[in-house]
Amino acid sequence: MKDIVIPAAVVRREIIIWLCCFVAANIVNWVVIIKFATPWYEIFSQIGYVTITSFVFYGLLLMLRAAWWLLSRVFKK
């Protein structure tokens, strides 16, 4: 079976994209904490939900990137 090699630059780029999604999920969490006037310790107690939300954001972004890639391939020809 042939090995698949993922270049370090691609791994680094994907980690940076996920970290941006994590920051966006944290910002959403902060906005909700401010809007509903809940205690600030919820930043730490809700970290699991924030992490899951960041993966959802990453998945949505991945679908958008795949659609963009497919459309660019179709219209390039």
N, C-alpha and C positions, 0 to 999 in steps of 0.2 A: 504494500500500500504506500502511496506517495505522501510524504509529509507536506503540510501546508505551513509556509513561513510567512508570518505577519511582520512587516518591517517595524522597527521601533518608532519611526516617525508617525506611522498610522496609529499605533497604540497610544502614543503621547497625545495626538490630536483628539482621539476619542475620549481620553481621560479628561482633557481640558473641556471638551464639549459637555461631558457629564457634570463636571464641577460647575460649569455655568448654569446647568439645569438645577443643580443642588442649591446654588446661590439664589436662583429665581424662586425655588420652592421655599427657601428660608424667608425671602422678602414677602412672599404671599403669607406665610405664617405670621410674620411681624405685623403686616397690615391687618390681618384678622384679629390678632391680639389687641391691637390698638382700637379697632372698630368695636369690638365687643367688650372692651375694658376688662379683660381677664388678667390674672396674675402673670407676671413676667417669667416665672419659673416654668411656664408652659413652653418656652423656647427649648428647654432641655427635656421636658417630659414628653414632648410630641416629636422628638427627633426621628423616631421610627416612621411616623406618618410622613414627615418631611422627606425622608430617604425614599420611601415608596413613591411619593409624589414626584420626586426628581427622576425616578426611573420611568414613570408615566410620561413626564415631559420629554425625556430622552427618547422614549419609544415613538411619541408623536413627531418629534423632530426627525427621527430616523425615517419614518414613513414619508414625511415631506421631502427629505433629501433623496429618498429612493424615487419618489414621483418626479422630482426635478431632474434626476439623472435619466430616468426613462424618457421624459418629454424632450430633453435635450438630445438624446440619442435618436428619437423618432424624427424630430424636426431638422436634425443635422443632415439627413439624407435627402 
